[in-house]
Amino acid sequence: QVFPSQDPLDRADFNAVEYINALFPTEQSLANIDEVVNKIRLKIRRLDDNIRTVVRGQTNVGQDGRQALEEAQKAIQQLFGKIKDIKDKAEKSEQMVKEITRDIKQLDHAKRHLTTSITTLNHLHMLAGGVDSLEAMTRRRQYGEVANLLQGVVNVLEHFNKYMGIPQIRQLSERVKAAQNELGQQILADFEEAFPSQGTKRTGGPSNVLRDACLVANVLDPRIKQEIIKKFIKQHLSEYLVLFQENQDVAWLDKIDRRYAWIKRQLVDYEEKYGRMFPAEWCMTERIAVEFCHVTRAELSKIMRTRAKEIEVKLLLFAIQRTTNFEGLLAKRFSGCTLADGTVKKPEVPPPSTNPFLEDETGAEADEIVMEKSDTDKPKKPKVPDNPFHGIVSKCFEPHLYVYIESQDKNLGELIDRFVADFKAQGPPKPNVDEGGAVLPSCADLFVYYKKCMVQCSQLSTGEPMIALSTIFQKYLREYAWKILSGNLPKTTSSSGGLTITSLLKEKEGSEVAKFTLEELCLICSILSTAEYCLATTQQLEEKLKEKVDTSLMERINLTGEMDTFSIVISNSIQLLVQDLDAACDPALTAMSKMQWQNVEHVGDQSPYVTSVILHIKQNVPIIRDNLASTRKYFTQFCIKFANSFIPKFINHLFKCKPISMVGAEQLLLDTHSLKMVLLDLPSIGSQVVRKAPASYTKIVVKGMTRAEMILKVVMAPHEPPVVFVDNYIKLLTDCSTDTFQKILDMKGLKRSEQSSMLDLFRLRLPAPPPGGDGSGSLSLSAPTPEQESSRIRKLEKLIKKRL
């Protein structure tokens, strides 16, 4: 089916029988069969006509296509012929244009050559005339006209570089060079005459001739200009070398001000007399000052080497201060552009100060020394000096700075000795709970002095002297840590007085069990806070020293050992606090282990030894917490270390409680729970502000005290049948040690024969995989326990809840 059609005859599934049945559904309809047949025959004839027409039409298509192709080929041939005609005409036109313009092109080349020739002749005329004028003006010393003329002649001569093969041109070029050489020698001679190098008396002076000569020197070889500058400066400073000779009194460091006063007068004199003689771009004033600095540095270095034994600290610092002030004055007056010239070597300059200690010179409190966090977040300044003249003279003092370093070593030694004497005289700081553990004032004094030393030394030098100073700093940081901090920590005594049960029962609040007094506890906390402050400030000191010192020496600055020393002091202080509280609780734990637990008849309130432990905790911990308020992290460390020390000791004393009855085990479980609650509340005990204990501390307490509770629950469980008891032990304690199991059997008071069988059974049950062991244990824990034992445990839980 090509086109859509509703005719049944066009359908793909046409069925002739169905079609006939549709035309003649009944016998009566057969009456018009002839009419139907005629219609079908008519339709067949029409289809035949259509097919015939289509077939005939297709036979003519091929002939029409061939005819159209022939016509297209003819049109292409005609078009090709027209294009060829156009091309021939274009070639003829081009040939015609060439013939027309041939003469014009020749004229154009002639014009260009003629113009070049005329220009070259003009340049040659100018060059010849300029050379003659230049020679004449040179003889008459008309430097003003020579300056402009010489520049023009040099520019014109550049146009003849390609004609140097011509003898006349080469001769003119040689005459120009000869004139330049003659000008140079003549100008040097004029300056020598005006400013003779021999003697200090100046016969000549500024003149218009010399001013114009300087303009000519700008055009000549740069060596002429450098020679003029060199001779003038040398002659200008000749008086200085005579006045301040090494054997003169004014040459020594105590009269260094006179050197700088002399150059100031000379520069003013130069500006008045010769300021207009030299071009401004020569920067003669700055060049004189720079050369003076180099000469002064060499002279000072020589005289200090000769008289090194006479150099004292005050004299050295005085000379350095005056010199750095002079260098600062130069920076304000001059730009430093001549320092980059090849003739003047740029001195090595130290980096600028980025130390925050410089920002506040007057403060002596601790918070003025510790750098603010906002300062540390700022990017470090690049090590580019603000003063280009820094060190141009003062570098000569660097080899002698060992005098300064030795002086600081002596001063710091005396300072530490004074700190020790003051501490002995004044005693430890008085306890003040409201203020917390105060940092020792000597610490602030030490770092204030460090600040001043570092600032002063960085102004003097940023090289090896800074390394030497950092070594001195390290030495006295260690001295301070051991003499002032560690040396004043209270000493623990080895005497230990045991408490009997009766004395424990009579123990009242305020009884002195702790080894350290309130003053000693406050002293330990104060030393801990001071060490923590020193640790933080030492780290900042190291960073600032690295910023101050030269980049090549940064790796040699390392205060890690001193920071470790302060960390050791902190650790020792915390350990002392832990040992003190731990030792105070020892008698109570000893009393617990000596009680007759098999004779306990009923479960009551917490035992006296628990009350004693809580009393000592409430006495010590609030004092320590208040005194370590500024260093909260170290108070947390104290709590963690105490828990790690007390809980294992408590469990060891539990194992010593043997034998234990069922009621005794219940009482111990109640006591253990009370201690657990107190330990969990330890960081905020006795505080009005309830703060949640750190998670790290809570985890340690829960883990340790839960083990103690599990030990007591295993002891409370019946040992019959043995398999159930062993499985309960493995499930509750997950401890595969036979020693621990042996201790629990001792606590239950079993006989040796029963213990041996239990130990054998325990060893047999150990290889079982944990899941199987857990499963059997869980079943055996609930099923075989008698009702009486379960009721006892329920009663104990109710008693604990009631207490809480």
C-alpha positions in Angstrom: 0.0 0.0 0.0 1.6 3.2 -1.3 -1.1 5.7 -0.5 -3.7 5.6 2.3 -7.0 4.1 1.0 -10.3 3.0 2.5 -10.9 0.5 -0.4 -11.1 -3.1 0.9 -9.3 -4.2 -2.3 -6.2 -2.2 -1.2 -5.8 -3.9 2.2 -2.9 -6.2 2.7 -5.0 -9.0 4.2 -7.7 -8.9 1.5 -10.0 -12.0 1.4 -12.0 -12.5 -1.7 -14.7 -14.7 -0.1 -15.4 -12.2 2.7 -15.5 -9.4 0.1 -18.1 -11.3 -2.0 -20.1 -12.2 1.0 -20.1 -8.5 1.9 -21.4 -7.6 -1.6 -24.1 -10.3 -1.6 -25.2 -10.9 2.0 -28.5 -12.6 1.0 -30.0 -14.5 -1.9 -32.2 -11.5 -2.8 -29.1 -9.4 -3.3 -28.0 -11.7 -6.2 -30.6 -10.0 -8.4 -28.3 -7.0 -9.1 -25.2 -9.1 -9.8 -24.9 -7.8 -13.4 -24.7 -4.2 -12.1 -22.0 -5.1 -9.7 -20.0 -6.9 -12.4 -20.2 -3.9 -14.7 -18.9 -1.6 -12.0 -15.9 -3.9 -11.3 -15.1 -4.1 -15.1 -15.3 -0.3 -15.3 -12.9 0.1 -12.4 -10.5 -2.4 -14.1 -10.5 -0.4 -17.3 -9.7 2.8 -15.4 -6.8 1.2 -13.6 -5.5 -0.1 -16.9 -5.6 3.4 -18.4 -3.8 4.9 -15.4 -1.1 2.2 -15.5 -0.6 2.8 -19.2 -0.3 6.5 -18.8 2.3 6.2 -16.1 4.3 3.7 -18.1 4.3 6.0 -21.1 5.3 8.9 -19.0 8.3 7.1 -17.6 9.6 6.2 -21.1 9.9 10.0 -21.9 11.9 10.9 -18.8 15.3 9.5 -19.9 15.1 11.3 -23.2 14.3 14.6 -21.4 17.3 14.1 -19.1 19.8 13.6 -21.9 18.5 16.7 -23.6 18.9 18.8 -20.4 22.5 17.5 -20.0 23.5 18.5 -23.5 22.1 22.0 -22.9 24.2 22.3 -19.7 27.4 21.2 -21.4 26.8 23.8 -24.1 26.3 26.6 -21.5 29.6 25.6 -19.7 31.5 25.8 -23.0 30.1 29.2 -23.7 31.1 30.4 -20.1 34.6 29.0 -20.4 35.1 30.9 -23.7 33.9 34.2 -22.1 36.4 33.7 -19.1 39.3 33.2 -21.5 38.4 36.4 -23.4 38.4 38.3 -20.1 41.8 36.9 -19.1 43.3 37.9 -22.4 42.0 41.4 -22.1 43.4 41.7 -18.6 46.9 40.6 -19.7 46.8 43.1 -22.5 45.7 45.9 -20.0 48.5 45.0 -17.6 51.1 45.2 -20.4 49.7 48.5 -21.4 49.9 49.9 -17.8 53.5 48.7 -17.5 54.5 50.5 -20.7 52.7 53.6 -19.5 54.4 53.6 -16.0 57.8 52.5 -17.0 59.1 56.0 -17.3 57.3 57.1 -14.1 59.0 54.3 -12.0 62.4 55.4 -13.3 61.6 58.9 -12.3 60.5 57.8 -8.8 63.7 55.9 -8.2 65.7 58.8 -9.4 63.8 61.1 -7.1 64.4 58.8 -4.1 68.1 58.5 -4.8 68.4 62.2 -5.3 66.6 62.9 -2.0 69.0 60.5 -0.2 72.0 62.1 -1.8 70.8 65.6 -0.9 70.1 64.5 2.7 73.5 62.8 2.9 75.3 65.9 1.5 73.5 68.1 4.0 74.5 65.8 6.8 78.1 65.7 5.4 78.0 69.5 5.3 76.7 69.7 8.8 79.3 67.1 10.0 82.2 68.9 8.3 81.1 72.3 9.6 80.3 70.9 13.0 83.7 69.3 13.4 85.4 72.5 12.4 83.2 74.5 14.9 83.8 71.8 17.6 87.6 72.1 17.3 87.5 75.9 17.3 85.1 76.0 20.3 87.2 73.5 22.2 90.3 75.6 21.8 88.3 78.7 23.1 86.7 76.6 25.9 83.2 77.5 24.8 81.7 74.6 26.7 78.1 75.9 26.6 78.0 75.8 22.8 80.1 72.6 22.7 77.6 70.7 24.8 74.8 71.2 22.3 77.0 71.0 19.2 78.8 67.8 20.3 75.5 66.0 20.8 74.3 67.0 17.3 77.6 66.0 15.7 77.5 62.6 17.3 73.9 62.1 16.2 74.8 63.1 12.6 77.8 60.9 12.6 75.6 57.9 13.3 74.1 58.3 9.8 77.5 57.7 8.2 78.2 54.4 9.9 77.6 52.6 6.7 79.9 54.9 4.7 82.9 54.4 6.9 84.7 52.7 4.0 85.0 56.2 2.4 88.3 57.8 3.4 86.9 61.3 3.8 84.1 60.0 6.1 86.5 57.9 8.1 88.7 61.0 8.5 85.8 63.1 9.8 84.9 60.3 12.3 88.5 60.2 13.6 88.5 64.0 14.0 85.3 63.8 16.1 86.9 61.1 18.3 90.0 63.2 18.6 87.9 66.2 19.6 86.1 64.2 22.2 89.3 63.0 23.7 90.7 66.5 23.7 87.6 67.8 25.4 87.8 65.1 28.0 91.4 65.8 28.8 90.8 69.6 28.7 87.8 69.4 31.1 89.8 67.2 33.5 92.6 69.7 33.4 90.2 72.6 34.1 88.8 70.8 37.1 92.3 69.9 38.3 93.2 73.6 38.0 90.1 74.7 39.8 90.2 72.0 42.5 93.9 70.8 42.9 94.2 67.4 44.5 97.4 68.3 46.3 96.8 70.3 49.5 93.6 71.2 51.2 93.4 74.8 50.1 90.9 75.3 47.3 92.3 77.9 44.8 89.4 77.7 42.4 85.7 77.7 42.7 82.5 77.4 40.9 82.3 79.1 37.5 80.0 79.0 34.5 82.8 77.4 32.5 82.9 74.4 34.8 79.1 74.2 34.9 79.1 74.0 31.1 82.0 71.5 31.2 79.8 69.2 33.3 77.1 69.3 30.6 79.8 68.4 28.0 81.0 65.5 30.3 77.4 64.1 30.1 77.8 63.6 26.4 81.4 62.3 26.5 82.6 58.9 27.6 81.0 58.0 31.1 84.6 57.5 32.4 85.2 61.2 32.1 82.1 61.9 34.3 83.2 59.3 36.9 86.8 60.7 37.0 85.4 64.2 37.6 83.2 63.0 40.4 85.9 60.9 41.9 88.5 63.7 41.9 86.1 66.3 43.3 84.8 64.1 46.1 88.4 63.0 47.0 89.5 66.7 47.1 86.4 67.6 49.1 87.1 64.9 51.8 90.8 65.4 52.0 90.4 67.7 55.0 88.4 65.1 56.8 91.2 62.5 56.5 93.7 65.0 58.0 91.4 66.2 60.9 90.4 62.7 61.9 93.6 60.8 61.6 94.1 57.7 63.7 96.4 59.5 66.1 94.0 62.4 66.8 91.9 62.5 69.9 88.7 63.3 67.9 89.1 60.1 66.0 88.1 57.8 68.9 84.5 56.6 69.5 83.7 59.0 72.3 83.9 61.9 69.9 82.2 60.2 66.9 79.6 63.0 66.9 82.3 65.4 65.6 82.7 63.3 62.4 79.0 63.6 61.6 78.9 67.2 62.5 81.8 67.9 60.1 80.1 66.2 57.1 76.9 68.1 57.8 78.8 71.4 57.7 80.6 70.3 54.5 77.3 69.3 52.8 75.8 72.7 53.6 78.9 74.4 52.3 78.8 72.4 49.1 75.2 73.2 48.5 75.9 76.9 48.9 79.1 77.0 46.8 78.9 74.2 44.2 75.2 73.2 44.2 74.5 74.7 40.8 77.8 73.7 39.2 77.0 70.0 38.8 73.8 68.7 37.1 71.1 67.7 39.5 71.0 64.1 38.1 74.6 63.6 39.2 73.4 63.6 42.9 76.7 65.0 44.0 75.5 65.8 47.6 74.5 62.1 48.1 77.7 60.9 46.5 79.8 62.9 48.9 77.8 61.6 51.8 78.1 58.0 50.6 81.9 58.3 50.1 82.2 59.8 53.5 80.3 56.8 55.0 82.7 54.4 53.3 85.8 56.3 54.4 84.4 56.6 57.9 83.7 52.8 58.1 87.2 52.0 57.0 88.8 54.5 59.4 86.6 53.3 62.3 87.4 49.7 61.6 91.1 50.4 61.5 91.2 52.3 64.8 88.9 49.8 66.6 91.2 47.0 65.6 94.2 48.9 67.0 92.5 49.9 70.3 90.2 46.9 70.7 91.0 46.6 74.4 89.7 50.1 75.1 86.2 49.4 73.8 83.6 49.3 76.5 79.9 48.4 76.2 78.6 51.9 77.0 81.1 53.5 74.6 80.3 50.9 71.8 76.5 51.4 72.2 77.0 55.2 72.3 78.9 55.1 69.0 76.4 52.7 67.4 73.4 54.9 68.4 75.0 58.0 67.0 75.9 56.2 63.8 72.4 54.7 63.3 70.9 58.1 63.9 73.2 59.6 61.2 72.2 56.8 58.8 68.5 57.6 59.5 69.2 61.2 58.8 70.8 60.2 55.4 67.7 58.2 54.6 65.4 61.2 55.2 67.6 63.5 53.1 68.6 61.2 50.2 66.9 58.5 48.1 69.9 56.1 47.9 69.9 56.1 44.1 73.7 56.3 44.0 74.0 53.1 46.1 72.9 51.1 43.0 75.7 52.5 40.8 78.5 50.2 39.8 81.0 52.5 41.5 79.4 52.3 44.9 78.9 48.9 46.4 75.6 48.5 48.1 76.2 47.5 51.7 74.5 44.5 53.3 71.5 45.7 55.2 69.6 44.0 57.9 65.8 43.2 57.7 63.4 45.6 59.3 62.1 44.9 62.8 58.8 43.0 62.8 59.0 42.1 66.5 55.9 43.1 68.4 58.1 43.8 71.4 59.2 47.0 69.6 55.6 48.3 69.6 55.5 48.8 73.4 58.7 49.8 75.2 57.1 50.9 78.5 55.1 47.9 79.6 56.4 45.4 82.0 53.4 43.3 82.6 53.1 39.8 81.2 50.3 40.6 78.8 52.5 43.3 77.2 55.1 40.7 76.2 52.8 38.0 74.9 52.0 38.8 71.3 48.4 39.2 70.4 46.8 36.6 68.1 45.9 39.2 65.6 49.5 40.1 65.2 50.4 36.4 64.5 47.8 36.2 61.8 49.3 39.1 59.9 51.6 38.1 57.0 55.2 38.5 57.7 56.8 41.6 56.2 59.3 41.0 53.5 62.9 41.5 54.5 63.5 44.7 52.6 65.0 47.6 54.6 63.1 50.9 54.8 66.5 52.6 55.2 68.9 52.0 52.3 71.7 53.5 54.3 71.3 51.2 57.2 74.6 49.6 58.0 76.6 51.6 55.6 78.8 52.8 58.5 77.5 50.8 61.5 78.6 47.5 59.8 82.1 48.3 61.1 80.9 47.7 64.7 79.7 44.1 64.1 83.1 42.4 64.7 83.3 44.1 68.1 79.7 43.2 69.3 81.1 40.3 71.3 81.7 43.0 74.0 77.9 43.7 74.0 77.1 40.0 74.0 79.4 39.3 77.0 77.9 42.2 78.8 74.4 40.8 78.3 75.6 37.4 79.5 76.8 39.0 82.7 73.7 41.1 83.2 71.4 38.2 82.7 73.4 36.1 85.1 73.1 38.8 87.7 69.3 39.1 86.9 68.8 35.4 87.5 70.8 35.6 90.8 68.6 38.5 91.9 65.4 36.5 91.1 66.7 33.7 93.3 67.6 36.1 96.1 64.2 37.8 95.9 62.3 34.6 96.0 64.2 33.5 99.1 63.7 36.8 100.7 60.0 37.3 99.9 59.0 33.6 100.0 56.4 32.0 97.8 53.4 34.0 96.6 50.6 34.2 99.0 47.5 32.1 98.1 44.7 34.2 96.6 41.8 32.1 95.5 40.0 35.0 93.9 42.9 35.8 91.5 43.9 32.2 90.8 47.5 31.0 90.3 49.5 34.1 89.5 52.5 34.0 87.2 55.7 34.8 89.0 56.6 38.5 88.4 60.3 37.6 87.7 59.1 35.8 84.5 57.7 39.1 83.1 60.9 40.9 84.1 63.0 38.3 82.3 61.1 38.6 79.0 61.0 42.4 79.2 64.8 42.3 79.4 64.9 39.8 76.5 62.8 42.2 74.5 65.1 45.1 75.0 68.2 43.0 74.2 66.6 41.6 71.0 65.5 45.0 69.8 68.9 46.6 70.6 70.9 43.8 69.0 68.7 43.7 65.8 69.5 47.4 65.4 73.2 46.6 65.7 73.4 43.5 63.6 71.3 40.7 62.2 74.2 38.3 61.6 76.3 36.2 63.9 75.8 38.5 66.9 72.1 37.6 66.8 73.0 33.9 66.9 75.3 34.5 69.9 72.5 36.4 71.6 70.0 33.6 71.0 72.5 31.2 72.6 72.6 33.5 75.7 68.8 33.5 75.7 68.7 29.7 75.7 71.2 29.5 78.5 69.2 31.7 80.9 65.9 30.2 79.9 67.3 26.9 81.2 68.7 28.7 84.2 65.3 30.2 85.0 63.5 26.9 84.5 65.8 25.0 86.9 66.7 27.6 89.5 63.5 29.6 89.8 60.8 27.1 88.8 62.1 23.5 89.4 64.3 24.6 92.3 61.4 26.1 94.2 58.9 23.2 93.8 58.1 21.7 97.2 59.9 18.5 98.0 57.8 15.3 98.7 58.6 13.6 102.0 58.9 9.8 102.2 57.3 9.5 105.7 53.9 7.8 105.5 51.8 7.4 108.5 49.2 4.6 108.3 45.7 5.1 109.6 44.0 2.5 111.7 40.3 1.9 111.3 39.5 3.6 114.6 41.5 6.7 113.7 39.8 6.7 110.3 36.5 6.6 111.9 37.4 9.5 114.1 38.8 11.6 111.3 37.0 14.9 111.1 36.8 17.5 108.5 39.9 19.7 108.3 42.3 17.1 109.6 45.7 17.4 107.9 46.3 14.3 105.9 47.7 15.9 102.7 51.4 16.4 102.6 51.3 19.8 101.0 49.9 22.9 102.8 47.6 25.4 101.1 50.6 27.7 100.4 52.6 24.9 98.9 49.7 23.9 96.6 49.3 27.5 95.5 53.1 27.7 94.9 53.0 24.5 92.7 50.1 26.0 90.7 51.9 29.3 90.3 55.0 27.6 89.1 52.9 25.6 86.6 51.2 28.7 85.3 54.6 30.5 85.0 56.1 27.5 83.1 53.1 27.5 80.8 53.5 31.2 80.2 57.2 30.8 79.5 56.5 27.9 77.1 54.2 30.1 75.0 56.4 33.1 75.1 59.5 31.2 74.2 57.8 29.9 71.1 57.0 33.4 70.1 60.5 34.5 70.9 61.9 31.9 68.5 59.6 33.1 65.7 60.7 36.7 66.3 64.4 35.8 66.4 64.0 34.0 63.1 62.3 37.1 61.6 65.1 39.4 62.9 68.1 37.3 61.8 69.5 37.0 58.3 67.7 34.4 56.1 70.9 32.3 55.8 71.1 32.0 59.6 67.4 31.2 60.4 68.0 27.4 60.7 70.5 28.0 63.5 67.7 29.5 65.7 66.2 26.7 67.7 64.6 27.0 71.1 63.0 23.5 71.1 65.2 22.3 73.9 64.1 25.2 76.2 60.4 24.7 75.4 60.9 21.0 76.3 62.5 22.1 79.6 59.4 24.2 80.5 57.2 21.2 79.4 59.1 19.1 81.9 58.5 21.6 84.7 54.8 21.6 83.9 54.7 17.8 83.9 56.6 17.6 87.2 54.2 20.2 88.8 51.2 18.2 87.7 52.8 15.0 88.9 53.5 16.6 92.3 49.8 17.6 92.6 48.7 14.1 91.7 51.1 12.4 94.1 50.0 14.7 96.9 46.3 13.9 96.5 47.1 10.2 95.8 49.2 10.0 99.0 46.4 11.6 101.0 44.0 8.9 99.8 46.4 6.0 100.5 45.6 5.6 104.3 41.9 5.4 103.4 42.5 2.7 100.9 44.8 0.9 103.3 42.0 1.0 105.9 39.6 -0.4 103.3 41.8 -3.4 102.7 42.2 -4.1 106.4 38.5 -4.2 107.2 36.9 -7.5 108.0 34.5 -7.7 105.1 33.4 -11.3 105.9 31.9 -9.9 109.2 29.7 -7.2 107.6 26.1 -8.0 108.5 24.1 -5.4 106.7 24.5 -2.9 103.9 24.4 0.7 105.2 25.5 4.1 104.0 29.0 4.6 102.4 31.9 3.4 104.4 34.2 5.8 106.4 37.1 5.3 104.0 34.9 6.6 101.2 34.1 9.6 103.2 37.8 10.2 103.9 38.7 10.0 100.2 35.9 12.4 99.3 37.1 14.7 102.0 40.6 14.9 100.7 39.3 15.4 97.1 37.1 18.3 98.3 40.0 19.8 100.1 42.6 19.7 97.3 40.7 19.8 94.0 38.9 23.2 94.4 42.2 24.9 95.4 44.0 23.4 92.4 41.1 24.3 90.0 40.9 27.9 91.2 44.7 28.4 90.9 44.8 26.8 87.4 41.8 28.8 86.2 44.0 30.5 83.5 45.4 27.2 82.3 42.3 25.0 82.1 44.0 22.3 79.9 46.5 21.5 82.6 43.8 21.1 85.2 42.2 18.6 82.9 45.6 16.8 82.7 45.8 16.8 86.4 42.3 15.1 86.6 43.2 12.5 84.0 46.5 11.7 85.7 44.9 11.4 89.1 42.2 9.1 87.7 44.9 6.9 86.0 46.8 6.7 89.3 43.9 6.3 91.8 41.7 3.8 90.0 44.3 1.1 89.5 45.4 1.6 93.1 41.8 1.3 94.3 41.4 -2.0 92.3 44.6 -3.4 93.8 43.3 -2.6 97.3 40.0 -4.3 96.3 41.9 -7.5 95.6 43.4 -7.3 99.1 39.9 -7.3 100.7 39.6 -11.1 101.4 37.6 -13.0 102.2 34.4 -11.1 101.4 30.9 -12.2 102.4 27.9 -11.5 100.1 26.8 -8.6 102.3 30.4 -7.2 102.3 30.6 -7.4 98.5 27.3 -5.5 98.3 28.7 -2.8 100.7 31.9 -2.6 98.6 29.8 -2.3 95.4 27.9 0.6 97.0 31.2 2.3 98.0 32.6 1.8 94.5 29.5 3.4 93.0 29.9 6.3 95.4 33.5 6.8 94.4 32.6 6.5 90.8 30.1 9.4 91.1 32.6 11.5 93.0 35.3 10.9 90.4 32.9 11.8 87.5 32.2 15.0 89.3 35.8 15.7 90.2 36.6 18.6 87.7 33.7 20.7 89.1 33.5 19.4 92.7 33.0 22.2 95.2 32.3 24.7 92.4 29.3 27.0 92.1 29.4 26.8 88.3 28.7 23.2 87.2 30.7 22.4 84.1 30.5 19.2 82.2 33.6 17.1 82.6 35.8 16.5 79.5 34.9 13.4 77.5 38.4 12.1 77.7 38.4 12.2 81.5 34.9 10.7 81.8 35.9 7.8 79.5 38.8 6.9 81.8 36.7 7.0 85.0 33.8 5.0 83.5 36.2 2.4 82.1 38.2 2.0 85.3 35.4 2.1 87.9 33.2 -0.2 85.8 36.0 -2.8 85.9 35.9 -2.5 89.7 32.2 -3.0 89.8 32.5 -6.0 87.5 35.0 -7.5 89.9 32.6 -7.2 92.8 29.7 -8.6 90.8 31.8 -11.6 89.9 32.7 -12.0 93.6 29.0 -11.8 94.5 28.0 -14.5 92.0 27.9 -18.1 93.4 30.7 -20.4 92.5 28.5 -23.4 92.0 28.2 -24.7 89.3 31.9 -23.9 88.5 31.3 -23.7 84.7 28.7 -21.0 85.1 31.0 -19.0 87.4 33.9 -19.2 85.0 31.7 -18.2 82.1 30.4 -15.3 84.1 33.9 -14.2 84.9 35.0 -14.3 81.2 31.8 -12.4 80.2 32.0 -9.6 82.8 35.8 -9.0 83.0 37.0 -10.3 79.6 40.3 -10.9 81.4 42.3 -14.0 80.4 44.9 -13.6 83.2 45.0 -16.5 85.7 46.5 -14.1 88.3 43.3 -12.0 88.3 41.1 -15.0 88.4 43.2 -16.3 91.3 42.7 -13.0 93.2 39.0 -13.2 92.8 38.9 -16.8 94.1 40.9 -15.5 97.1 38.4 -12.7 97.6 35.6 -15.4 97.7 37.5 -17.3 100.3 37.6 -20.6 98.4 39.8 -23.4 99.6 43.0 -24.3 97.8 41.5 -27.6 96.5 38.4 -25.7 95.1 40.7 -23.1 93.6 42.8 -25.6 91.8 39.8 -27.2 90.1 38.4 -23.8 89.2 41.8 -22.7 87.7 41.9 -25.9 85.6 38.4 -25.3 84.4 39.3 -21.6 83.7 42.2 -22.7 81.5 40.0 -25.1 79.6 37.3 -22.5 79.0 39.8 -19.9 77.7 40.4 -21.3 74.2 36.6 -21.2 73.4 35.8 -18.5 70.8 34.5 -15.2 72.2 31.0 -15.5 70.5 30.4 -19.0 71.9 31.7 -18.0 75.3 29.5 -14.9 75.3 26.5 -16.9 74.4 27.0 -19.6 77.0 27.8 -17.0 79.6 24.7 -15.0 78.9 22.5 -18.1 79.2 24.3 -19.3 82.4 24.1 -15.8 83.9 20.3 -15.7 83.9 19.1 -19.3 84.1 21.0 -20.9 87.0 21.1 -18.0 89.3 19.0 -18.8 92.4 16.1 -16.5 93.3 17.8 -15.6 96.5 20.9 -14.2 94.8 18.9 -12.2 92.3 16.8 -10.7 95.0 19.9 -9.6 96.9 21.2 -7.8 93.7 17.8 -6.1 93.2 17.8 -4.9 96.8 21.3 -3.5 96.3 20.2 -1.6 93.2 17.2 -0.2 95.0 19.4 1.0 97.8 21.8 2.7 95.4 18.8 4.4 93.6 17.4 5.5 96.9 20.7 7.0 97.9 21.0 8.9 94.7 
